[in-house]
Amino acid sequence: PGRYDPITRAAARVMRPWLQNWDRKSAQGVDHFIANSKFIAAKIKEYYGRDADVIYPFCEPENFLRQRDPKNFYLIVTALVPYKRTDLAIEAFNRMQKSLYIVGDGPDLQRLKKMAGRTVEFLKPMKRDGLADMYSRCKALVFPGIEDFGIVPCEAMAAGSPVIAFGKGGALETVTDKTGVFFNELTADALVAAVESFEKRQLSGNAVQESDCRARGSEFNRKRFQKEFTDYLHALK
């Protein structure tokens, strides 16, 4: 609602069962499935009844190796569309009055700007060097949505940044207890609690270490992906 007219939405509702049935039947003609995460492999099993092998994507960690110099702001890098749940992060940071930079663009931009308080700032999409600079200077990356895999947390970790992520989807397969903090409900309350827990942790003897983040981010590299993908193809011969 608000994005498509009533006729388009009605037509989509009518067509959806037919399209889903066609999709399931078409999937049976696929010889092999490769998923970009265990999360998506489970979806393939659920909807198509087929097994899938998992090969994780890569984030080119060598592009994010600049010296880390964290400042007093949190960071979101995303497309501004509803399922990314940037609105939840804005609500949480409005409440905490903590600085949040949001890098991105999309159809939700104006709605989100109207929600944002004085501590939330929107920045235009950036090229790789600009992102590397933001990752290197943020206190932590905030990742509030459910993603199939999620390249952004891998880039942030490669830059040495901790990640505060919603505990579902691909983030559970990239972010670890050593490299960040999870929250388990899609609510502003849960995110506020996670940020507070992260800040307390950073003042303790159990702080997230830059070296652990970089080590984890470096695992998602092009060479590893190419080897796993070509090995997989060769095994099919």
N, CA, C and O of each residue as an XYZ file, in Angstrom:
948
protein
N       0.823     -1.210      0.000
C       0.000      0.000      0.000
C       0.860      1.265      0.000
O       1.824      1.375      0.757
N       0.492      2.220     -0.867
C       1.278      3.434     -0.969
C       2.367      3.344     -2.010
O       2.937      4.362     -2.402
N       2.671      2.114     -2.473
C       3.715      1.938     -3.484
C       3.127      1.465     -4.811
O       3.653      1.784     -5.877
N       2.029      0.699     -4.743
C       1.366      0.232     -5.950
C      -0.128      0.521     -5.843
O      -0.689      0.536     -4.747
N      -0.761      0.748     -6.979
C      -2.182      1.077     -6.976
C      -3.008     -0.174     -6.677
O      -2.500     -1.288     -6.804
N      -4.281     -0.008     -6.280
C      -5.124     -1.148     -5.907
C      -5.279     -2.186     -7.009
O      -5.341     -3.380     -6.717
N      -5.343     -1.764     -8.268
C      -5.501     -2.716     -9.375
C      -4.274     -3.610     -9.495
O      -4.397     -4.820     -9.684
N      -3.085     -3.008     -9.384
C      -1.844     -3.782     -9.464
C      -1.760     -4.774     -8.305
O      -1.376     -5.927     -8.498
N      -2.120     -4.324     -7.103
C      -2.058     -5.217     -5.945
C      -3.054     -6.361     -6.080
O      -2.747     -7.498     -5.720
N      -4.252     -6.067     -6.597
C      -5.257     -7.119     -6.791
C      -4.787     -8.141     -7.828
O      -4.947     -9.347     -7.640
N      -4.209     -7.647     -8.918
C      -3.699     -8.551     -9.954
C      -2.587     -9.436     -9.403
O      -2.511    -10.619     -9.736
N      -1.725     -8.867     -8.561
C      -0.634     -9.649     -7.970
C      -1.185    -10.757     -7.080
O      -0.669    -11.875     -7.088
N      -2.229    -10.453     -6.314
C      -2.826    -11.472     -5.443
C      -3.429    -12.616     -6.267
O      -3.326    -13.784     -5.893
N      -4.062    -12.260     -7.397
C      -4.666    -13.281     -8.257
C      -3.590    -14.157     -8.907
O      -3.739    -15.376     -8.986
N      -2.517    -13.534     -9.367
C      -1.466    -14.247    -10.097
C      -0.529    -15.033     -9.199
O       0.102    -15.987     -9.655
N      -0.424    -14.657     -7.938
C       0.602    -15.233     -7.068
C       0.531    -16.761     -6.958
O       1.565    -17.410     -7.119
N      -0.633    -17.373     -6.692
C      -0.648    -18.847     -6.584
C      -0.177    -19.528     -7.863
O       0.546    -20.523     -7.807
N      -0.590    -18.988     -9.036
C      -0.162    -19.577    -10.304
C       1.352    -19.464    -10.471
O       2.013    -20.421    -10.875
N       1.890    -18.300    -10.160
C       3.334    -18.090    -10.286
C       4.113    -18.979     -9.328
O       5.155    -19.524     -9.693
N       3.613    -19.129     -8.100
C       4.302    -19.998     -7.140
C       4.308    -21.441     -7.614
O       5.321    -22.128     -7.487
N       3.185    -21.915     -8.162
C       3.105    -23.284     -8.655
C       4.056    -23.486     -9.836
O       4.751    -24.499     -9.922
N       4.075    -22.499    -10.751
C       5.003    -22.562    -11.888
C       6.452    -22.589    -11.411
O       7.275    -23.326    -11.954
N       6.762    -21.784    -10.395
C       8.119    -21.704     -9.871
C       8.553    -23.038     -9.270
O       9.664    -23.503     -9.524
N       7.684    -23.649     -8.476
C       8.015    -24.946     -7.870
C       8.257    -26.019     -8.936
O       9.202    -26.801     -8.834
N       7.398    -26.048     -9.953
C       7.568    -27.044    -11.017
C       8.854    -26.797    -11.793
O       9.577    -27.740    -12.113
N       9.144    -25.534    -12.098
C      10.364    -25.204    -12.837
C      11.609    -25.601    -12.062
O      12.600    -26.033    -12.649
N      11.559    -25.454    -10.742
C      12.725    -25.757     -9.905
C      13.110    -27.224     -9.980
O      14.267    -27.573     -9.746
N      12.156    -28.088    -10.304
C      12.466    -29.517    -10.364
C      13.345    -29.862    -11.568
O      13.932    -30.942    -11.626
N      13.431    -28.940    -12.525
C      14.291    -29.161    -13.673
C      15.727    -28.721    -13.458
O      16.574    -28.916    -14.330
N      16.007    -28.131    -12.310
C      17.368    -27.693    -11.986
C      18.190    -28.904    -11.550
O      17.727    -29.697    -10.730
N      19.397    -29.058    -12.083
C      20.246    -30.196    -11.743
C      20.848    -30.062    -10.350
O      20.829    -31.009     -9.564
N      21.385    -28.876    -10.048
C      22.052    -28.659     -8.767
C      21.757    -27.241     -8.286
O      21.685    -26.303     -9.081
N      21.590    -27.104     -6.987
C      21.400    -25.787     -6.384
C      22.639    -25.407     -5.574
O      23.174    -26.222     -4.824
N      23.086    -24.169     -5.733
C      24.104    -23.582     -4.860
C      23.447    -22.400     -4.163
O      22.865    -21.533     -4.814
N      23.539    -22.367     -2.851
C      22.976    -21.270     -2.065
C      24.095    -20.406     -1.515
O      25.215    -20.874     -1.315
N      23.781    -19.133     -1.270
C      24.802    -18.227     -0.740
C      24.849    -18.224      0.788
O      25.621    -17.473      1.382
N      24.015    -19.073      1.435
C      24.062    -19.227      2.888
C      23.253    -20.454      3.278
O      22.445    -20.950      2.493
N      23.472    -20.936      4.484
C      22.663    -22.040      5.008
C      21.217    -21.599      5.167
O      20.295    -22.399      5.014
N      21.025    -20.337      5.472
C      19.690    -19.768      5.598
C      18.898    -19.951      4.311
O      17.733    -20.347      4.349
N      19.523    -19.663      3.168
C      18.852    -19.813      1.880
C      18.771    -21.276      1.467
O      17.805    -21.675      0.815
N      19.756    -22.080      1.830
C      19.665    -23.518      1.551
C      18.432    -24.111      2.231
O      17.756    -24.972      1.668
N      18.149    -23.646      3.439
C      16.963    -24.120      4.158
C      15.685    -23.672      3.447
O      14.700    -24.410      3.418
N      15.697    -22.459      2.871
C      14.537    -21.980      2.118
C      14.317    -22.825      0.862
O      13.182    -23.163      0.525
N      15.405    -23.162      0.175
C      15.310    -24.003     -1.018
C      14.720    -25.363     -0.649
O      13.879    -25.895     -1.374
N      15.155    -25.915      0.464
C      14.616    -27.192      0.938
C      13.133    -27.058      1.277
O      12.335    -27.936      0.949
N      12.770    -25.967      1.928
C      11.385    -25.766      2.348
C      10.446    -25.603      1.159
O       9.382    -26.219      1.125
N      10.825    -24.782      0.185
C       9.902    -24.444     -0.895
C      10.007    -25.369     -2.101
O       9.014    -25.606     -2.789
N      11.213    -25.899     -2.366
C      11.396    -26.734     -3.540
C      11.596    -28.210     -3.198
O      11.524    -29.070     -4.075
N      11.847    -28.498     -1.920
C      12.110    -29.879     -1.537
C      13.430    -30.386     -2.084
O      13.583    -31.586     -2.313
N      14.386    -29.496     -2.297
C      15.677    -29.862     -2.895
C      16.813    -29.460     -1.965
O      16.725    -28.461     -1.251
N      17.874    -30.248     -1.983
C      19.072    -29.914     -1.221
C      19.913    -28.910     -2.000
O      19.887    -28.878     -3.231
N      20.652    -28.098     -1.270
C      21.536    -27.107     -1.901
C      22.875    -27.097     -1.186
O      22.940    -27.211      0.038
N      23.939    -26.959     -1.957
C      25.269    -26.770     -1.380
C      25.496    -25.283     -1.153
O      24.993    -24.443     -1.900
N      26.257    -24.971     -0.118
C      26.478    -23.571      0.255
C      27.885    -23.133     -0.136
O      28.873    -23.767      0.234
N      27.960    -22.043     -0.887
C      29.233    -21.376     -1.185
C      29.037    -19.899     -0.863
O      28.246    -19.214     -1.511
N      29.757    -19.418      0.136
C      29.576    -18.034      0.567
C      30.177    -17.051     -0.440
O      31.232    -17.328     -1.012
N      29.526    -15.915     -0.663
C      30.087    -14.862     -1.512
C      31.354    -14.255     -0.885
O      31.781    -14.656      0.198
N      31.938    -13.285     -1.587
C      33.155    -12.645     -1.093
C      32.965    -11.139     -1.037
O      32.094    -10.586     -1.709
N      33.797    -10.474     -0.219
C      33.659     -9.016     -0.041
C      34.923     -8.243     -0.385
O      34.967     -7.031     -0.175
N      35.946     -8.898     -0.903
C      37.221     -8.262     -1.233
C      37.790     -7.488     -0.034
O      37.910     -6.264     -0.080
N      38.138     -8.211      1.034
C      38.591     -7.551      2.273
C      39.822     -6.679      2.101
O      40.050     -5.770      2.900
N      40.626     -6.941      1.067
C      41.836     -6.132      0.862
C      41.506     -4.668      0.586
O      42.383     -3.811      0.690
N      40.266     -4.373      0.240
C      39.867     -2.988     -0.013
C      39.518     -2.214      1.255
O      39.217     -1.022      1.189
N      39.554     -2.878      2.400
C      39.101     -2.248      3.645
C      40.154     -2.329      4.752
O      39.819     -2.444      5.931
N      41.417     -2.269      4.362
C      42.505     -2.495      5.320
C      43.102     -1.216      5.890
O      44.154     -1.270      6.527
N      42.474     -0.083      5.686
C      43.050      1.156      6.217
C      43.014      1.164      7.752
O      42.256      0.417      8.371
N      43.839      2.012      8.343
C      43.958      2.063      9.805
C      42.625      2.438     10.448
O      41.932      3.348      9.994
N      42.286      1.725     11.500
C      41.017      1.990     12.175
C      41.189      3.142     13.172
O      42.153      3.195     13.935
N      40.212      4.067     13.137
C      40.232      5.237     14.010
C      38.799      5.543     14.443
O      38.210      6.518     13.976
N      38.228      4.715     15.336
C      36.797      4.824     15.661
C      36.421      6.147     16.323
O      37.111      6.646     17.212
N      35.303      6.693     15.855
C      34.732      7.916     16.414
C      33.422      7.561     17.118
O      33.072      6.390     17.264
N      32.712      8.597     17.547
C      31.517      8.375     18.364
C      30.241      8.345     17.503
O      29.301      9.097     17.761
N      30.212      7.485     16.495
C      28.988      7.317     15.711
C      28.843      5.862     15.267
O      29.822      5.134     15.104
N      27.591      5.473     15.079
C      27.268      4.156     14.537
C      26.915      4.319     13.065
O      26.626      5.424     12.604
N      26.942      3.209     12.332
C      26.823      3.283     10.878
C      25.857      2.233     10.343
O      25.847      1.088     10.795
N      25.050      2.641      9.377
C      24.249      1.720      8.568
C      24.596      1.977      7.108
O      24.633      3.128      6.673
N      24.851      0.917      6.350
C      25.072      1.007      4.906
C      24.037      0.093      4.258
O      24.073     -1.123      4.445
N      23.109      0.685      3.491
C      21.983     -0.124      3.031
C      21.235      0.540      1.893
O      21.377      1.739      1.654
N      20.436     -0.252      1.195
C      19.414      0.297      0.311
C      18.217      0.673      1.178
O      17.829     -0.083      2.068
N      17.642      1.823      0.923
C      16.551      2.302      1.770
C      15.219      1.774      1.255
O      14.469      2.468      0.570
N      14.955      0.525      1.608
C      13.710     -0.168      1.278
C      13.175     -0.786      2.565
O      13.948     -1.032      3.491
N      11.871     -1.041      2.644
C      11.264     -1.417      3.934
C      11.860     -2.634      4.619
O      12.038     -2.618      5.837
N      12.179     -3.705      3.865
C      12.603     -4.927      4.551
C      13.964     -4.804      5.228
O      14.328     -5.653      6.042
N      14.712     -3.762      4.903
C      16.015     -3.566      5.549
C      15.880     -3.102      6.998
O      16.853     -3.149      7.750
N      14.697     -2.656      7.398
C      14.360     -2.246      8.757
C      15.206     -1.103      9.290
O      15.542     -1.063     10.473
N      15.544     -0.181      8.410
C      16.247      1.024      8.844
C      15.360      1.847      9.766
O      15.858      2.569     10.630
N      14.052      1.741      9.586
C      13.124      2.472     10.456
C      13.269      2.063     11.911
O      13.173      2.898     12.811
N      13.497      0.794     12.137
C      13.684      0.287     13.499
C      14.941      0.904     14.129
O      14.935      1.292     15.297
N      16.015      0.988     13.335
C      17.258      1.576     13.841
C      17.072      3.062     14.149
O      17.574      3.553     15.160
N      16.357      3.773     13.287
C      16.106      5.202     13.534
C      15.332      5.382     14.831
O      15.673      6.244     15.641
N      14.304      4.588     15.034
C      13.535      4.675     16.274
C      14.422      4.441     17.493
O      14.322      5.163     18.485
N      15.281      3.440     17.418
C      16.161      3.124     18.545
C      17.146      4.257     18.821
O      17.347      4.636     19.974
N      17.762      4.798     17.770
C      18.771      5.833     17.967
C      18.145      7.186     18.309
O      18.774      8.001     18.983
N      16.923      7.431     17.856
C      16.199      8.617     18.337
C      16.037      8.545     19.851
O      16.237      9.525     20.569
N      15.674      7.373     20.304
C      15.422      7.193     21.733
C      16.708      7.347     22.549
O      16.703      7.965     23.614
N      17.806      6.782     22.044
C      19.073      6.824     22.787
C      19.803      8.150     22.628
O      20.698      8.472     23.409
N      19.413      8.929     21.596
C      20.101     10.179     21.278
C      21.578      9.940     20.985
O      22.440     10.726     21.379
N      21.851      8.847     20.291
C      23.211      8.520     19.869
C      23.336      8.771     18.372
O      22.360      8.669     17.630
N      24.543      9.099     17.941
C      24.785      9.459     16.559
C      24.744      8.234     15.644
O      25.409      7.230     15.897
N      23.947      8.337     14.573
C      23.815      7.273     13.587
C      23.924      7.885     12.196
O      23.167      8.794     11.857
N      24.863      7.392     11.387
C      24.984      7.786      9.987
C      24.392      6.678      9.131
O      24.697      5.501      9.323
N      23.543      7.064      8.185
C      22.923      6.099      7.284
C      23.389      6.407      5.867
O      23.089      7.470      5.326
N      24.124      5.473      5.270
C      24.636      5.639      3.913
C      23.761      4.821      2.970
O      23.675      3.599      3.091
N      23.109      5.511      2.022
C      22.286      4.774      1.077
C      21.205      5.637      0.464
O      21.062      6.817      0.784
N      20.451      5.020     -0.420
C      19.363      5.710     -1.096
C      18.296      4.675     -1.428
O      18.544      3.471     -1.357
N      17.110      5.149     -1.792
C      16.046      4.233     -2.139
C      14.678      4.858     -1.952
O      14.565      6.003     -1.513
N      13.640      4.108     -2.283
C      12.273      4.654     -2.246
C      11.777      5.018     -0.858
O      10.799      5.755     -0.730
N      12.428      4.519      0.183
C      11.999      4.810      1.554
C      12.666      6.057      2.146
O      12.421      6.397      3.303
N      13.501      6.734      1.363
C      14.317      7.825      1.904
C      13.489      8.916      2.578
O      13.784      9.295      3.712
N      12.470      9.422      1.911
C      11.719     10.546      2.466
C      10.957     10.139      3.727
O      10.888     10.906      4.687
N      10.387      8.938      3.724
C       9.689      8.466      4.920
C      10.645      8.363      6.096
O      10.308      8.759      7.212
N      11.834      7.833      5.853
C      12.811      7.664      6.919
C      13.334      9.005      7.415
O      13.563      9.180      8.611
N      13.523      9.953      6.501
C      13.980     11.284      6.917
C      12.977     11.949      7.853
O      13.361     12.648      8.790
N      11.699     11.728      7.595
C      10.669     12.305      8.460
C      10.697     11.687      9.850
O      10.326     12.337     10.828
N      11.138     10.429      9.944
C      11.234      9.757     11.233
C      12.444     10.204     12.039
O      12.421     10.196     13.270
N      13.507     10.594     11.331
C      14.819     10.769     11.958
C      14.878     11.985     12.875
O      14.376     13.059     12.543
N      15.501     11.793     14.036
C      15.759     12.880     14.967
C      17.072     13.568     14.664
O      17.698     13.309     13.636
N      17.483     14.436     15.552
C      18.651     15.282     15.296
C      19.970     14.517     15.299
O      20.965     15.017     14.775
N      20.002     13.309     15.881
C      21.262     12.552     15.928
C      21.419     11.591     14.760
O      22.423     10.884     14.672
N      20.437     11.556     13.858
C      20.480     10.650     12.700
C      20.756     11.472     11.446
O      20.047     12.435     11.154
N      21.784     11.084     10.715
C      22.183     11.825      9.510
C      22.233     10.887      8.311
O      22.751      9.775      8.405
N      21.690     11.343      7.178
C      21.679     10.561      5.945
C      22.806     11.028      5.030
O      23.011     12.226      4.833
N      23.531     10.060      4.477
C      24.604     10.342      3.529
C      24.310      9.622      2.215
O      23.733      8.535      2.211
N      24.705     10.224      1.119
C      24.471      9.619     -0.186
C      25.306      8.348     -0.356
O      26.321      8.184      0.322
N      24.888      7.439     -1.261
C      25.690      6.240     -1.527
C      27.121      6.607     -1.864
O      27.384      7.621     -2.510
N      28.050      5.761     -1.413
C      29.471      6.047     -1.581
C      30.156      4.953     -2.382
O      29.711      3.805     -2.414
N      31.236      5.333     -3.020
C      32.086      4.341     -3.681
C      32.942      3.641     -2.618
O      32.877      3.963     -1.431
N      33.727      2.694     -3.070
C      34.460      1.811     -2.167
C      35.345      2.556     -1.177
O      35.349      2.220      0.008
N      36.095      3.557     -1.629
C      36.999      4.269     -0.726
C      36.229      5.019      0.364
O      36.652      5.065      1.519
N      35.101      5.602     -0.020
C      34.284      6.300      0.967
C      33.730      5.353      2.017
O      33.708      5.670      3.206
N      33.284      4.191      1.567
C      32.785      3.192      2.518
C      33.895      2.701      3.437
O      33.683      2.535      4.639
N      35.071      2.471      2.876
C      36.200      2.019      3.688
C      36.498      3.025      4.792
O      36.797      2.645      5.924
N      36.414      4.309      4.458
C      36.651      5.359      5.447
C      35.586      5.327      6.541
O      35.910      5.451      7.722
N      34.319      5.161      6.159
C      33.237      5.127      7.138
C      33.339      3.899      8.043
O      33.149      3.997      9.255
N      33.637      2.754      7.453
C      33.806      1.537      8.257
C      34.944      1.705      9.270
O      34.842      1.262     10.414
N      36.019      2.348      8.833
C      37.194      2.470      9.698
C      36.940      3.421     10.868
O      37.612      3.326     11.895
N      35.969      4.342     10.724
C      35.748      5.358     11.748
C      34.500      5.135     12.602
O      34.328      5.810     13.617
N      33.634      4.213     12.218
C      32.409      4.021     13.011
C      32.710      3.247     14.295
O      33.661      2.469     14.370
N      31.875      3.486     15.290
C      31.990      2.722     16.536
C      31.602      1.270     16.281
O      32.251      0.350     16.779
N      30.545      1.070     15.503
C      30.115     -0.272     15.106
C      29.136     -0.134     13.949
O      28.480      0.897     13.802
N      29.043     -1.170     13.135
C      28.025     -1.245     12.099
C      26.735     -1.778     12.709
O      26.760     -2.707     13.517
N      25.615     -1.191     12.321
C      24.299     -1.681     12.742
C      23.635     -2.342     11.537
O      23.568     -1.755     10.457
N      23.146     -3.568     11.729
C      22.615     -4.373     10.633
C      21.279     -4.965     11.075
O      21.233     -6.095     11.560
N      20.179     -4.202     10.909
C      18.921     -4.575     11.557
C      17.977     -5.463     10.754
O      16.951     -5.884     11.286
N      18.283     -5.761      9.499
C      17.358     -6.537      8.681
C      17.709     -8.011      8.609
O      18.686     -8.467      9.204
N      16.888     -8.749      7.867
C      17.135    -10.173      7.598
C      17.611    -10.280      6.162
O      16.869     -9.963      5.232
N      18.847    -10.725      5.977
C      19.433    -10.821      4.643
C      19.723    -12.269      4.275
O      19.957    -13.110      5.143
N      19.704    -12.547      2.962
C      20.071    -13.884      2.494
C      21.494    -14.225      2.935
O      21.758    -15.322      3.428
N      22.402    -13.273      2.751
C      23.797    -13.421      3.190
C      24.240    -12.147      3.891
O      24.421    -12.139      5.109
N      24.416    -11.070      3.130
C      24.802     -9.791      3.715
C      26.278     -9.502      3.560
O      27.088     -9.927      4.384
N      26.639     -8.776      2.499
C      28.031     -8.426      2.239
C      28.524     -7.347      3.204
O      29.686     -7.360      3.612
N      27.645     -6.416      3.567
C      28.058     -5.258      4.362
C      28.722     -5.648      5.691
O      29.774     -5.090      6.001
N      28.179     -6.561      6.484
C      28.875     -6.936      7.717
C      30.269     -7.504      7.464
O      31.179     -7.291      8.264
N      30.441     -8.227      6.355
C      31.766     -8.769      6.035
C      32.742     -7.652      5.718
O      33.896     -7.697      6.142
N      32.289     -6.644      4.971
C      33.139     -5.495      4.675
C      33.514     -4.760      5.955
O      34.671     -4.390      6.154
N      32.524     -4.552      6.820
C      32.786     -3.835      8.068
C      33.794     -4.591      8.933
O      34.717     -3.990      9.483
N      33.620     -5.886      9.052
C      34.568     -6.677      9.853
C      35.956     -6.658      9.231
O      36.954     -6.594      9.949
N      36.032     -6.712      7.897
C      37.336     -6.629      7.232
C      38.037     -5.327      7.571
O      39.266     -5.265      7.604
N      37.241     -4.269      7.828
C      37.790     -2.970      8.213
C      38.060     -2.880      9.716
O      38.510     -1.845     10.207
N      37.787     -3.958     10.441
C      38.050     -3.981     11.882
C      36.890     -3.528     12.732
O      37.035     -3.381     13.946
N      35.728     -3.300     12.117
C      34.579     -2.778     12.859
C      33.727     -3.897     13.449
O      33.475     -4.898     12.778
N      33.277     -3.740     14.703
C      32.289     -4.666     15.263
C      30.949     -4.501     14.549
O      30.720     -3.505     13.863
N      30.063     -5.490     14.718
C      28.750     -5.473     14.077
C      27.670     -5.758     15.123
O      27.798     -6.685     15.923
N      26.618     -4.961     15.106
C      25.428     -5.202     15.924
C      24.336     -5.626     14.956
O      23.854     -4.806     14.174
N      23.935     -6.897     14.994
C      23.067     -7.447     13.953
C      21.853     -8.149     14.529
O      21.876     -8.661     15.649
N      20.787     -8.161     13.729
C      19.635     -8.981     14.086
C      20.010    -10.446     13.905
O      20.622    -10.823     12.906
N      19.639    -11.262     14.878
C      20.098    -12.646     14.919
C      19.290    -13.605     14.078
O      18.760    -14.590     14.593
N      19.188    -13.330     12.783
C      18.518    -14.238     11.866
C      19.051    -13.982     10.473
O      19.508    -12.881     10.169
N      18.995    -15.000      9.625
C      19.474    -14.832      8.259
C      20.974    -15.017      8.151
O      21.602    -15.640      9.007
N      21.542    -14.464      7.081
C      22.956    -14.666      6.797
C      23.897    -14.119      7.845
O      25.013    -14.618      7.980
N      23.484    -13.102      8.597
C      24.370    -12.516      9.615
C      24.817    -13.550     10.642
O      25.921    -13.456     11.179
N      23.965    -14.534     10.918
C      24.343    -15.574     11.880
C      25.486    -16.450     11.381
O      26.116    -17.162     12.164
N      25.751    -16.397     10.077
C      26.809    -17.224      9.492
C      28.089    -16.440      9.228
O      29.099    -17.016      8.823
N      28.051    -15.135      9.454
C      29.237    -14.309      9.227
C      29.714    -13.651     10.524
O      30.884    -13.767     10.888
N      28.821    -12.972     11.206
C      29.160    -12.339     12.484
C      29.226    -13.414     13.566
O      28.401    -14.328     13.588
N      30.205    -13.306     14.461
C      30.357    -14.258     15.555
C      30.285    -13.525     16.892
O      30.256    -12.295     16.936
N      30.255    -14.288     17.975
C      30.257    -13.679     19.307
C      31.531    -12.888     19.572
O      31.551    -12.002     20.427
N      32.597    -13.210     18.838
C      33.852    -12.490     19.002
C      33.884    -11.189     18.199
O      34.695    -10.306     18.477
N      33.004    -11.072     17.206
C      33.072     -9.895     16.335
C      31.859     -8.974     16.446
O      31.780     -7.965     15.745
N      30.918     -9.312     17.319
C      29.766     -8.440     17.444
C      28.750     -8.904     18.452
O      29.007     -9.793     19.265
N      27.576     -8.277     18.384
C      26.477     -8.529     19.315
C      25.202     -8.724     18.497
O      24.972     -8.015     17.517
N      24.379     -9.682     18.902
C      23.103     -9.932     18.236
C      21.940     -9.453     19.091
O      22.024     -9.423     20.318
N      20.841     -9.074     18.415
C      19.573     -8.897     19.119
C      18.551     -9.803     18.444
O      18.623    -10.020     17.235
N      17.607    -10.331     19.204
C      16.788    -11.442     18.735
C      15.314    -11.115     18.508
O      14.523    -12.006     18.197
N      14.942     -9.858     18.659
C      13.593     -9.431     18.333
C      13.682     -8.194     17.446
O      14.504     -7.308     17.682
N      12.822     -8.140     16.413
C      12.822     -6.984     15.515
C      12.028     -5.846     16.133
O      10.952     -5.480     15.658
N      12.590     -5.292     17.213
C      11.966     -4.166     17.904
C      13.038     -3.145     18.257
O      14.215     -3.481     18.387
N      12.617     -1.901     18.410
C      13.553     -0.861     18.835
C      14.079     -1.157     20.231
O      15.246     -0.890     20.520
N      13.241     -1.701     21.092
C      13.680     -2.045     22.453
C      14.845     -3.017     22.417
O      15.828     -2.850     23.140
N      14.731     -4.036     21.571
C      15.784     -5.049     21.490
C      17.078     -4.456     20.948
O      18.162     -4.802     21.416
N      16.973     -3.573     19.971
C      18.178     -2.942     19.421
C      18.818     -2.003     20.433
O      20.043     -1.966     20.551
N      18.010     -1.248     21.161
C      18.542     -0.392     22.217
C      19.325     -1.222     23.229
O      20.427     -0.850     23.631
N      18.747     -2.344     23.634
C      19.414     -3.227     24.606
C      20.723     -3.760     24.037
O      21.709     -3.881     24.764
N      20.743     -4.079     22.741
C      21.961     -4.610     22.120
C      23.059     -3.550     22.072
O      24.222     -3.849     22.343
N      22.696     -2.317     21.728
C      23.685     -1.230     21.696
C      24.243     -0.984     23.092
O      25.451     -0.814     23.257
N      23.377     -0.963     24.090
C      23.833     -0.765     25.468
C      24.730     -1.910     25.918
O      25.734     -1.687     26.595
N      24.371     -3.135     25.544
C      25.195     -4.294     25.886
C      26.559     -4.206     25.212
O      27.582     -4.518     25.823
N      26.570     -3.775     23.939
C      27.826     -3.618     23.217
C      28.725     -2.582     23.890
O      29.923     -2.814     24.053
N      28.159     -1.451     24.277
C      28.969     -0.399     24.885
C      29.537     -0.824     26.238
O      30.676     -0.496     26.568
N      28.745     -1.548     27.014
C      29.251     -2.079     28.280
C      30.376     -3.068     28.026
O      31.385     -3.078     28.731
N      30.185     -3.903     27.006
C      31.214     -4.899     26.673
C      32.523     -4.230     26.276
O      33.599     -4.711     26.629
N      32.438     -3.126     25.545
C      33.658     -2.450     25.089
C      34.447     -1.844     26.243
O      35.633     -1.551     26.097
N      33.800     -1.656     27.387
C      34.483     -1.129     28.565
C      34.971     -2.230     29.483
O      35.583     -1.962     30.517
N      34.700     -3.475     29.102
C      35.069     -4.616     29.939
C      36.301     -5.307     29.370
O      36.896     -4.856     28.392
N      36.662     -6.402     30.004
C      37.792     -7.194     29.516
C      37.412     -8.105     28.371
O      38.244     -8.861     27.868
N      36.144     -8.037     27.952
C      35.650     -8.897     26.872
C      35.273     -8.079     25.640
O      34.365     -8.459     24.900
N      35.954     -6.976     25.417
C      35.637     -6.095     24.294
C      35.876     -6.795     22.964
O      36.750     -7.654     22.845
N      35.086     -6.412     21.968
C      35.317     -6.902     20.606
C      36.644     -6.341     20.110
O      36.882     -5.134     20.170
N      37.498     -7.223     19.623
C      38.832     -6.819     19.194
C      38.897     -6.589     17.688
O      38.342     -7.356     16.902
N      39.579     -5.532     17.309
C      39.765     -5.232     15.890
C      40.377     -6.425     15.150
O      39.965     -6.751     14.037
N      41.357     -7.066     15.776
C      42.043     -8.191     15.117
C      41.088     -9.343     14.833
O      41.197     -9.992     13.792
N      40.155     -9.605     15.744
C      39.185    -10.673     15.519
C      38.243    -10.322     14.371
O      37.891    -11.176     13.557
N      37.840     -9.054     14.320
C      36.957     -8.614     13.231
C      37.653     -8.738     11.885
O      37.080     -9.257     10.927
N      38.888     -8.260     11.815
C      39.619     -8.322     10.545
C      39.847     -9.768     10.113
O      39.727    -10.096      8.932
N      40.172    -10.625     11.068
C      40.409    -12.032     10.732
C      39.153    -12.677     10.171
O      39.214    -13.437      9.205
N      38.006    -12.366     10.786
C      36.761    -12.946     10.299
C      36.401    -12.390      8.930
O      36.031    -13.150      8.036
N      36.503    -11.079      8.751
C      36.188    -10.487      7.457
C      37.074    -11.014      6.343
O      36.626    -11.175      5.208
N      38.343    -11.283      6.672
C      39.288    -11.742      5.648
C      38.960    -13.141      5.126
O      39.440    -13.534      4.063
N      38.149    -13.890      5.866
C      37.768    -15.232      5.407
C      36.898    -15.182      4.154
O      36.876    -16.132      3.371
N      36.185    -14.079      3.968
C      35.262    -13.976      2.836
C      35.957    -13.276      1.669
O      35.600    -12.161      1.288
N      36.947    -13.953      1.120
C      37.772    -13.362      0.073
C      37.519    -14.025     -1.282
O      36.976    -15.127     -1.361
N      37.919    -13.338     -2.328
C      37.686    -13.807     -3.699
C      38.371    -15.153     -3.980
O      37.787    -16.028     -4.620
N      39.601    -15.313     -3.502
C      40.345    -16.540     -3.778
C      39.625    -17.760     -3.208
O      39.535    -18.797     -3.865
N      39.109    -17.633     -1.974
C      38.372    -18.739     -1.362
C      37.115    -19.053     -2.160
O      36.805    -20.219     -2.408
N      36.391    -18.009     -2.562
C      35.167    -18.211     -3.336
C      35.463    -18.901     -4.661
O      34.778    -19.856     -5.027
N      36.472    -18.429     -5.382
C      36.792    -19.011     -6.680
C      37.182    -20.477     -6.556
O      36.788    -21.301     -7.381
N      37.959    -20.804     -5.519
C      38.367    -22.198     -5.319
C      37.163    -23.087     -5.023
O      37.008    -24.152     -5.619
N      36.313    -22.644     -4.101
C      35.154    -23.457     -3.747
C      34.211    -23.629     -4.937
O      33.643    -24.703     -5.136
N      34.048    -22.568     -5.722
C      33.127    -22.646     -6.858
C      33.683    -23.553     -7.959
O      32.961    -24.393     -8.496
N      34.958    -23.387     -8.292
C      35.541    -24.219     -9.348
C      35.671    -25.665     -8.885
O      35.463    -26.582     -9.680
N      36.010    -25.886     -7.624
C      36.062    -27.256     -7.100
C      34.693    -27.925     -7.213
O      34.586    -29.102     -7.555
N      33.657    -27.153     -6.919
C      32.297    -27.680     -6.995
C      31.965    -28.090     -8.429
O      31.422    -29.170     -8.663
N      32.292    -27.224     -9.383
C      32.000    -27.517    -10.796
C      32.790    -28.721    -11.285
O      32.261    -29.564    -12.009
N      34.055    -28.801    -10.891
C      34.885    -29.935    -11.324
C      34.350    -31.244    -10.757
O      34.438    -32.284    -11.409
N      33.797    -31.200     -9.553
C      33.274    -32.415     -8.925
C      32.021    -32.921     -9.637
O      31.643    -34.080     -9.466
N      31.374    -32.072    -10.428
C      30.166    -32.484    -11.137
C      30.473    -33.250    -12.415
O      29.589    -33.895    -12.979
N      31.715    -33.186    -12.877
C      32.081    -33.846    -14.143
C      32.023    -35.366    -13.996
O      32.298    -36.090    -14.953
